Amino acid sequence: MARDRYRLRPDARRFENWETNYATKIGLGVAIDYALKWSLEAIWSRISALATTLRAQLDTLRGVTVWDLGIERCGIVSFTVDAKSPKEIRYTLAQQSINVSVSTLNSTRLDMDARGITELVRASVHYYNSEEEVERFCAALASVL
C-alpha cells in the first residue's frame, strides 16, 4: 500500500462496501411502511384484479396469445402477437410512452422450449395503475395489429 497509488484486490472482496449504504436501508424501510399502510392483501387484490382485466382484454384482440399459466397468476402478463416480434411490440408501444419488456428463451429456457416459444412480451401491472391505463394499453396494442 502506498499513498500515491491504488490497487484493486484480486479477489471478490473488492466488491464489498467499506461503508454501509444507509440511504438504501432507509428507502427499504419506508417502502415496507408504505406497503404495510396499504396492507399487502389490498395491494395483491388490486394487482390481481388489474392483471385479470388486462388478460381478459388481451384475449379479445385477434392475433394476441396470452401465455400465462397457473391457478394463481401474478401481475406480469406475458403474450405474443401474430406476425410481430416482441421487440417490435416493445418499440412501438414505447413510442406511446408505454413500457413493456421482452422475455427471451435464455430467461426461461425450460418453459419456452417445452411450449415452442422463443420470446414473449411482458406487461406488468401494479396497484398504482388504473383501469384506464389498462384500456389505453390494449387500445395501443390493437392499433398495431
Buried (B, 14 or more C-beta within 10 A) or exposed (E): EEEEEEEEEEEEEEEEEEEEEEEEEEEEEEEEEEEEEEEEEEBBEBBBBBBBBBBEBBEEBEEBBBBBEEEEBEBBBBBBBEEBBBEBBBEBBEEEEBEBBBBBEEEBEEBBEEEEBEBBBBBBBEBEBEEEBBEBBBEBBBEBE
